[in-house]
């Protein structure tokens, strides 16, 4: 520990003889801020009131010996360096002082001024060395804690990767196996000759589409989690974004006989966003709504402004989600017990991608659902700056 050259360090001297205190203070006050106490009790109070690096105490005092005083000081002020002064060649007292009070050095009365100065100076150096060691130990403990937390995160990441790879392999294997089987049927000429072979081709196409969508979602989620997606932010009319997303998904809606209602006020403030990515969010939400809705129901896209944001909602009249399963929706491969109404497949990554894209825009996303009564997904976007 490096200290300023002129900084005066506090030295406490404890002795029941006033003349001894005066003499010691006179010899040491040039280099130190010398505090004096005429009893162990008084010395202890001084230690309670202010920081002291080094204490020099007499051994023989009427109310409490230096050894007894230092045993208490060691327990309550362990960072102090303790020096003991005695006029008696008492070996047993010295050993006791070392064991119980942690005494660093001894001085004998009468003292030699040069040795006194050298011992006190060495005691302060010893205190600084101990402080530096303690500082380094604290740094090492902090780094060890950081390393332990990093190891825990790494173990969790490895587990996530293991689960991610397993789930991905399973989701890819099924459609690829189906494609292979239908292709083999066509090549062999097997099956019912009265049936149009196009049905096999349609199955191949559907499984190929699902496989391609899964791969695209995997690329998106990987880039988002690694921060590799750069948003191209601009001011845009939400009505245009909604119209584009609805148009992209209108074929799916028609196939299932689902009506789409758009309720976006004409006076809605523009939003600040990456248009392509918010179209992707809305497209994912609309696709999910259609998958879990029956024919003859309605999916509504609405928006409202408030408190510097625009809140967008996609609501269906479909099957709904169990309350205890809603928390699973935004995780990777998040699925619930609710099954699609037309046998459509889901990659389980769409809502996770939506969440990350919305949060990258500084917004939030949430789900409201009632089993058997439909689901509503809401997210926020910042309004464009005025002017």
C-alpha positions as CSV (number, residue, x, y, z in Angstrom):
1,X,0.0,0.0,0.0
2,X,1.5,3.4,-1.0
3,X,0.9,6.3,1.3
4,X,1.6,10.0,0.8
5,X,5.0,10.9,2.1
6,X,3.8,13.5,4.7
7,X,0.7,11.5,5.9
8,X,0.9,11.1,9.7
9,X,0.0,7.7,11.0
10,X,-1.9,7.1,14.2
11,X,0.1,5.4,17.0
12,X,-1.5,4.6,20.3
13,X,0.6,4.3,23.5
14,X,-0.9,2.7,26.6
15,X,0.9,3.0,30.0
16,X,-0.2,3.7,33.5
17,X,2.8,5.9,34.2
18,X,2.3,9.5,32.9
19,X,6.0,10.3,32.7
20,X,6.6,7.3,30.5
21,X,3.8,8.4,28.2
22,X,5.2,11.9,27.9
23,X,8.7,10.6,27.2
24,X,7.5,8.2,24.5
25,X,5.3,10.8,22.9
26,X,8.1,13.3,22.8
27,X,10.4,10.8,21.0
28,X,7.8,9.6,18.5
29,X,5.5,12.6,17.8
30,X,7.7,14.0,15.0
31,X,6.8,11.0,12.8
32,X,3.4,9.9,14.0
33,X,0.2,11.2,15.4
34,X,0.7,9.9,18.9
35,X,-2.4,9.1,21.0
36,X,-1.9,8.3,24.7
37,X,-4.0,6.4,27.3
38,X,-3.3,5.9,30.9
39,X,-5.2,2.6,31.1
40,X,-6.2,-0.3,29.0
41,X,-9.8,0.7,29.2
42,X,-9.0,4.2,28.0
43,X,-6.9,2.8,25.2
44,X,-9.8,0.5,24.1
45,X,-12.1,3.5,23.9
46,X,-9.7,5.3,21.7
47,X,-9.5,2.3,19.4
48,X,-13.3,2.4,19.2
49,X,-13.4,6.0,18.2
50,X,-10.8,6.2,15.5
51,X,-8.6,3.9,13.3
52,X,-5.2,3.1,14.7
53,X,-2.6,1.0,12.9
54,X,-0.1,0.4,15.7
55,X,-0.5,0.1,19.5
56,X,2.4,0.1,22.0
57,X,1.3,-1.0,25.4
58,X,3.0,-1.6,28.8
59,X,2.7,-5.1,30.1
60,X,2.4,-4.3,33.8
61,X,-0.7,-2.2,34.5
62,X,-2.9,-2.4,37.6
63,X,-6.4,-3.0,36.2
64,X,-5.5,-5.1,33.1
65,X,-2.2,-6.5,31.9
66,X,-0.9,-5.7,28.4
67,X,-1.5,-9.4,27.5
68,X,-5.1,-9.2,28.6
69,X,-5.6,-5.9,26.8
70,X,-4.2,-7.3,23.6
71,X,-6.3,-10.4,23.7
72,X,-9.4,-8.1,23.6
73,X,-7.8,-5.9,20.9
74,X,-6.9,-8.9,18.8
75,X,-10.6,-10.0,18.8
76,X,-12.1,-6.6,18.1
77,X,-9.4,-4.8,16.1
78,X,-7.5,-7.6,14.4
79,X,-5.8,-5.3,11.9
80,X,-3.8,-3.4,14.5
81,X,-0.2,-4.3,14.9
82,X,0.6,-4.8,18.6
83,X,3.9,-4.0,20.4
84,X,4.5,-4.8,24.1
85,X,6.9,-3.0,26.5
86,X,7.9,-4.4,29.8
87,X,10.6,-3.8,32.4
88,X,10.5,-7.5,33.4
89,X,12.3,-10.4,31.8
90,X,9.1,-12.5,32.1
91,X,9.4,-15.3,29.6
92,X,6.0,-16.8,30.4
93,X,4.3,-13.4,30.0
94,X,6.0,-13.0,26.6
95,X,4.8,-16.4,25.5
96,X,1.3,-15.7,26.8
97,X,1.2,-12.4,25.0
98,X,2.2,-14.0,21.7
99,X,-0.4,-16.8,22.1
100,X,-3.3,-14.7,23.4
101,X,-2.6,-11.2,22.1
102,X,-0.8,-11.8,18.9
103,X,2.1,-9.4,19.9
104,X,4.4,-8.5,17.0
105,X,7.5,-7.3,18.8
106,X,8.8,-6.7,22.4
107,X,10.6,-3.7,23.8
108,X,12.3,-3.5,27.2
109,X,12.4,-0.7,29.7
110,X,14.4,1.4,29.7
111,X,14.3,1.5,25.9
112,X,16.9,2.5,23.4
113,X,15.6,5.4,21.4
114,X,17.0,4.1,18.1
115,X,15.6,0.6,18.6
116,X,12.3,2.1,19.7
117,X,12.1,4.2,16.5
118,X,13.2,1.2,14.4
119,X,10.6,-1.2,15.9
120,X,7.7,1.3,15.6
121,X,8.7,2.0,12.0
122,X,8.9,-1.7,11.2
123,X,5.5,-2.2,12.9
124,X,3.9,0.3,10.5
125,X,5.6,-1.3,7.5
126,X,4.3,-4.7,8.8
127,X,0.8,-3.2,9.0
128,X,1.1,-2.0,5.4
129,X,2.3,-5.4,4.2
130,X,-0.6,-7.1,5.9
131,X,-3.1,-4.6,4.4
132,X,-1.6,-5.3,0.9
133,X,-1.9,-9.0,1.4
134,X,-5.4,-8.6,2.6
135,X,-6.3,-6.5,-0.4
136,X,-4.8,-9.0,-2.8
137,X,-6.6,-11.8,-1.0
138,X,-9.9,-9.9,-1.4
139,X,-9.1,-9.5,-5.1
140,X,-8.4,-13.2,-5.4
141,X,-11.6,-14.1,-3.6
142,X,-13.6,-11.8,-5.8
143,X,-12.0,-13.3,-8.9
144,X,-12.6,-16.8,-7.6
145,X,-16.2,-15.9,-7.1
146,X,-16.4,-14.5,-10.6
147,X,-14.7,-17.7,-11.9
148,X,-17.2,-19.9,-10.0
149,X,-20.1,-17.9,-11.4
150,X,-18.6,-18.1,-14.9
151,X,-18.3,-21.9,-14.5
152,X,-21.9,-22.2,-13.4
153,X,-23.0,-20.2,-16.4
154,X,-20.8,-22.3,-18.7
155,X,-22.3,-25.5,-17.2
156,X,-25.8,-24.1,-17.7
157,X,-24.9,-23.1,-21.2
158,X,-23.5,-26.6,-22.0
159,X,-26.7,-28.1,-20.7
160,X,-28.8,-25.7,-22.8
161,X,-26.7,-26.5,-25.9
162,X,-27.2,-30.2,-25.3
163,X,-30.9,-29.8,-25.0
164,X,-31.0,-27.4,-27.9
165,X,-29.1,-29.8,-30.2
166,X,-31.3,-32.7,-29.1
167,X,-34.5,-30.9,-29.7
168,X,-33.4,-29.5,-33.0
169,X,-32.2,-33.0,-34.2
170,X,-35.6,-34.4,-33.2
171,X,-37.5,-31.7,-35.0
172,X,-35.4,-32.0,-38.2
173,X,-35.5,-35.8,-38.2
174,X,-39.2,-36.2,-38.5
175,X,-39.9,-34.1,-41.6
176,X,-36.7,-35.3,-43.3
177,X,-37.8,-38.9,-42.6
178,X,-41.2,-38.1,-44.0
179,X,-39.7,-36.6,-47.2
180,X,-37.6,-39.7,-47.7
181,X,-40.5,-42.0,-47.2
182,X,-42.9,-40.2,-49.6
183,X,-40.0,-39.9,-52.2
184,X,-39.4,-43.6,-51.9
185,X,-43.1,-44.3,-52.4
186,X,-43.1,-42.3,-55.6
187,X,-39.9,-43.9,-56.9
188,X,-41.1,-47.4,-56.3
189,X,-44.6,-46.8,-57.7
190,X,-46.0,-48.3,-54.5
191,X,-49.3,-47.2,-52.9
192,X,-52.8,-47.0,-54.2
193,X,-52.6,-46.6,-58.0
194,X,-55.9,-45.0,-58.0
195,X,-54.7,-42.0,-55.9
196,X,-53.1,-38.9,-57.4
197,X,-49.3,-39.1,-56.8
198,X,-49.5,-35.3,-56.3
199,X,-50.6,-36.0,-52.7
200,X,-47.2,-37.4,-52.0
201,X,-45.6,-34.4,-53.6
202,X,-47.7,-32.1,-51.4
203,X,-46.6,-34.0,-48.3
204,X,-43.0,-33.6,-49.4
205,X,-43.5,-29.9,-50.0
206,X,-45.1,-29.4,-46.6
207,X,-42.3,-31.2,-44.8
208,X,-39.7,-29.4,-46.8
209,X,-41.4,-26.0,-46.0
210,X,-41.4,-26.9,-42.3
211,X,-37.7,-28.0,-42.4
212,X,-36.7,-24.7,-44.2
213,X,-38.7,-22.7,-41.6
214,X,-37.0,-24.4,-38.7
215,X,-33.6,-23.8,-40.2
216,X,-34.5,-20.1,-40.8
217,X,-35.7,-19.8,-37.2
218,X,-32.5,-21.5,-35.9
219,X,-30.4,-19.0,-37.8
220,X,-32.5,-16.1,-36.5
221,X,-32.4,-17.2,-32.8
222,X,-28.6,-17.8,-33.1
223,X,-27.9,-14.4,-34.5
224,X,-30.2,-12.7,-32.0
225,X,-28.5,-14.4,-29.0
226,X,-25.1,-13.5,-30.3
227,X,-26.0,-9.9,-31.1
228,X,-25.4,-10.3,-34.8
229,X,-28.7,-8.7,-35.9
230,X,-28.3,-5.1,-36.8
231,X,-31.6,-3.2,-36.7
232,X,-32.2,-0.7,-39.5
233,X,-34.3,1.8,-37.5
234,X,-36.6,4.3,-39.2
235,X,-39.8,6.1,-38.6
236,X,-42.7,4.1,-40.0
237,X,-46.5,4.0,-40.1
238,X,-47.7,1.0,-38.1
239,X,-50.7,0.6,-40.4
240,X,-48.4,-0.1,-43.4
241,X,-46.5,-2.7,-41.4
242,X,-49.7,-4.4,-40.3
243,X,-51.1,-4.4,-43.8
244,X,-47.9,-6.1,-45.1
245,X,-47.9,-8.8,-42.4
246,X,-51.7,-9.5,-43.0
247,X,-51.2,-9.7,-46.7
248,X,-48.3,-12.2,-46.3
249,X,-50.5,-14.5,-44.2
250,X,-53.9,-14.0,-45.9
251,X,-53.6,-17.3,-47.8
252,X,-53.3,-19.3,-44.6
253,X,-56.3,-17.4,-43.2
254,X,-58.4,-18.2,-46.3
255,X,-57.4,-21.9,-46.2
256,X,-58.8,-22.3,-42.7
257,X,-61.8,-20.0,-43.1
258,X,-60.6,-17.5,-40.6
259,X,-61.5,-13.8,-40.8
260,X,-58.8,-11.1,-40.1
261,X,-59.9,-7.8,-38.7
262,X,-57.5,-4.8,-38.6
263,X,-58.2,-2.1,-36.0
264,X,-55.4,0.4,-36.3
265,X,-56.5,4.0,-36.0
266,X,-55.6,6.3,-38.9
267,X,-54.2,9.0,-36.5
268,X,-51.8,6.6,-34.7
269,X,-48.3,8.1,-34.2
270,X,-45.5,6.6,-36.3
271,X,-43.2,4.2,-34.6
272,X,-39.5,3.9,-34.5
273,X,-38.5,0.4,-35.7
274,X,-36.8,-1.9,-38.2
275,X,-39.8,-2.4,-40.5
276,X,-38.7,-5.8,-41.8
277,X,-38.2,-7.2,-38.3
278,X,-41.5,-5.9,-36.9
279,X,-43.3,-7.4,-40.0
280,X,-41.6,-10.7,-39.0
281,X,-42.9,-10.4,-35.4
282,X,-46.5,-9.7,-36.7
283,X,-46.2,-12.5,-39.2
284,X,-45.2,-15.0,-36.5
285,X,-48.0,-13.9,-34.2
286,X,-50.6,-14.1,-37.0
287,X,-49.3,-17.6,-38.1
288,X,-49.6,-18.8,-34.5
289,X,-53.2,-17.3,-34.2
290,X,-54.3,-19.2,-37.3
291,X,-52.7,-22.5,-36.2
292,X,-54.7,-22.6,-33.0
293,X,-58.1,-21.2,-34.3
294,X,-61.0,-23.0,-35.8
295,X,-62.8,-22.1,-39.1
296,X,-65.4,-19.3,-38.7
297,X,-63.4,-17.5,-36.0
298,X,-61.8,-14.1,-36.2
299,X,-58.2,-12.9,-35.6
300,X,-57.9,-9.2,-34.8
301,X,-54.8,-7.0,-35.1
302,X,-55.2,-3.8,-33.1
303,X,-53.1,-0.9,-31.8
304,X,-53.3,2.0,-29.5
305,X,-51.0,4.8,-28.4
306,X,-50.1,5.8,-24.9
307,X,-47.2,7.2,-22.8
308,X,-44.6,7.4,-25.6
309,X,-45.3,3.9,-27.0
310,X,-47.7,2.2,-29.3
311,X,-49.1,-1.1,-28.1
312,X,-49.9,-3.7,-30.7
313,X,-52.1,-6.7,-30.1
314,X,-52.9,-9.9,-32.1
315,X,-56.0,-11.7,-30.6
316,X,-57.6,-14.9,-31.7
317,X,-60.8,-16.8,-30.7
318,X,-59.0,-20.1,-30.6
319,X,-58.2,-22.8,-28.1
320,X,-56.4,-20.7,-25.5
321,X,-53.5,-21.8,-23.2
322,X,-53.5,-23.2,-19.7
323,X,-52.4,-20.5,-17.2
324,X,-49.5,-22.6,-15.9
325,X,-48.1,-23.0,-19.4
326,X,-48.1,-19.4,-20.5
327,X,-44.6,-18.9,-19.0
328,X,-43.2,-21.6,-21.4
329,X,-44.2,-19.7,-24.5
330,X,-41.2,-17.4,-25.0
331,X,-38.5,-20.0,-24.3
332,X,-36.6,-21.8,-27.1
333,X,-38.8,-24.7,-28.4
334,X,-41.5,-23.4,-26.0
335,X,-44.6,-25.5,-26.5
336,X,-47.8,-26.1,-24.6
337,X,-50.4,-28.9,-24.4
338,X,-52.7,-26.9,-26.9
339,X,-52.6,-28.5,-30.3
340,X,-53.1,-26.8,-33.6
341,X,-56.6,-27.2,-35.1
342,X,-55.4,-28.2,-38.6
343,X,-52.4,-30.4,-37.8
344,X,-50.0,-27.6,-38.5
345,X,-46.4,-28.0,-37.2
346,X,-44.6,-25.5,-35.1
347,X,-40.9,-25.0,-34.8
348,X,-41.3,-23.8,-31.2
349,X,-38.9,-20.8,-31.9
350,X,-41.3,-18.2,-33.3
351,X,-42.3,-16.6,-30.0
352,X,-38.8,-16.7,-28.7
353,X,-37.7,-14.8,-31.8
354,X,-40.6,-12.3,-31.3
355,X,-39.6,-11.6,-27.7
356,X,-35.9,-11.0,-28.6
357,X,-36.8,-8.7,-31.5
358,X,-39.3,-6.7,-29.5
359,X,-36.8,-6.3,-26.6
360,X,-34.0,-5.3,-29.1
361,X,-36.4,-2.5,-30.0
362,X,-36.7,-1.5,-26.3
363,X,-40.2,-2.8,-26.0
364,X,-41.9,-5.6,-24.1
365,X,-44.2,-8.5,-25.0
366,X,-46.7,-10.4,-23.0
367,X,-49.5,-13.0,-23.4
368,X,-53.1,-13.0,-22.1
369,X,-55.1,-16.2,-22.6
370,X,-58.0,-18.2,-21.3
371,X,-58.4,-21.8,-22.0
372,X,-61.2,-22.3,-24.6
373,X,-61.6,-18.6,-25.1
374,X,-58.6,-17.5,-27.2
375,X,-55.2,-15.8,-26.8
376,X,-54.0,-12.3,-27.0
377,X,-50.3,-11.4,-27.6
378,X,-49.4,-7.7,-26.9
379,X,-46.1,-5.9,-27.6
380,X,-44.9,-2.3,-27.4
381,X,-42.9,-0.1,-29.8
382,X,-41.5,3.4,-29.1
383,X,-43.2,6.2,-30.8
384,X,-41.1,8.2,-33.3
385,X,-39.7,11.4,-32.0
386,X,-41.9,14.4,-32.7
387,X,-40.7,16.8,-35.4
